[in-house]
Amino acid sequence: FFLIQELLRVMRTIDDRIVHELNTTIPTASFVGKVDAGQTCKELYESLMDAHTSRERIIKNCIAQTSSVVKTLREEREKAQDDAALLKQLRKEQTKLKLMQSELNVEEVVNDRSWKVLS
């Protein structure tokens, strides 16, 4: 999970730097004729959309995989209720699932913040 969190942190760089990106995208009065602000803003918008889509896909794939593991462990747990190691593994996977689900909420907040700055 921590590797996924680190990957998401790196992928969120564009969101963390959105104000800086806008400041460098929109030309000052002296550069208005030299830079196509509309095209540059469009490229920034597309980059942001791609980043958001990629991160959401990664998080949802991780949630789906972990949910599958949790389901399997629950089924095994029903068959072997006395297995302490199995219970420990199930709890660990359930915790990881909750963390990933909360990461999806974090993603929503990050995306909303970026879109507010961009609009």
Stockholm file with secondary structure:
# STOCKHOLM 1.0

chainA/1-119         FFLIQELLRVMRTIDDRIVHELNTTIPTASFVGKVDAGQTCKELYESLMDAHTSRERIIKNCIAQTSSVVKTLREEREKAQDDAALLKQLRKEQTKLKLMQSELNVEEVVNDRSWKVLS
#=GR chainA/1-119 SS CHHHHHHHHHHTHHHHTHHHHHHHHSCCGGGTTTSCHHHHHHHHHHHHHHHHHHHHHHHHHHHHHHHHHHHHHHHHHHHCTTCHHHHHHHHHHHHHHHHHHHHHHHHHHHHHHHHHHHC
#=GC SS_cons         CHHHHHHHHHHTHHHHTHHHHHHHHSCCGGGTTTSCHHHHHHHHHHHHHHHHHHHHHHHHHHHHHHHHHHHHHHHHHHHCTTCHHHHHHHHHHHHHHHHHHHHHHHHHHHHHHHHHHHC
//
